[in-house]
């Protein structure tokens, strides 16, 4: 009972083997439910000019430490680098990791 982010969330014993066998499906499901894929525009000023560029990034947002932990464990197992943006958001922005996410998860549908 209680709000999802205020109570413990964990995988049941019968769920653990499935997630260890197929991290891709777990990551795909979590990203499709609480994630986003978007083009991140960047504007940087140097002494002589303003540089503009864009890149794809994935962000997962969830208030539950446990659910974020389940996602990050699977990302680690898949070799996908991630970083905490803040208390609720996991960011995947490195080029190689985004390429893996594109191949394994694809755009949110």
Buried (B, 14 or more C-beta within 10 A) or exposed (E): EEEEBEEEBEBEEEEEEEBEEEBBBBBBEBBBEBBBBEEEEEEEEEEEEEEEEEEBBBBBEBEBEBBBBBBBBBBEBBEBBBEEBEEBBBBBBBEEBBEBBEEBBEEEE
